[in-house]
Amino acid sequence: MTERRGEWETKRHRDEIAASESRRVSGSQICSACGADIKREFAKFCRVCGKHLLEEYQPLDTLRASYRLQGKNFQFEKAEEITDLFAENKNSASATASAFVVYSLVPYLGILFCPGAFVMGGVGAFVSYRKPYLGGGRTSVCSIVLSIVIFAVQIFLWWLLYIIPELGRN
């Protein structure tokens, strides 16, 4: 195995030398990226753009050479710390409460889910108080508040459903 690896490395080295010899023009090399003449006989890098002379031409070489970016990574912005939009919630009671809140948004029939959102929000808040590592406390409190608000809106919709026919009779 080591003999084959040695043969491969020797073959690769011979290929690199052949490639560099093919780029020699009248005793000097030409950089494939910027086109500069390389007068040093055993040069490995271009003095103008910094390209490795044994590498073949790559499509972005001219662009990198023009900005002197050979051998550098393109990183346009600093890496930002990515914060999770939703805090990790392993509290199944608060997840259930938030599902009840979503279901309670259905006009008229959603009133059936408002008590479930209120009760499960309370259970979720209790669980998050007893086991804070599960999370979900904020979700539970939001579910309780939203269930009360949505319940009031649902009551208003049912009142409108009753009062509109009465107004039409008068």
Secondary structure, 3 states (H helix, E strand, C coil): CHHHHHHHHHHHHHHHHHHHHHCEECCEEECCCCCCEECCCCCCECCCCCCECCCCCCCCHHHHHHCCCCCCCCCCCCCCCCCCCCCCCCCHHHHHHHHHHHHCCCCCHHHHCHHHHHHHHHHHHHHHHHCHHHCCHHHHHHHHHHHHHHHHHHHHHHHHHHHHHHHHHC
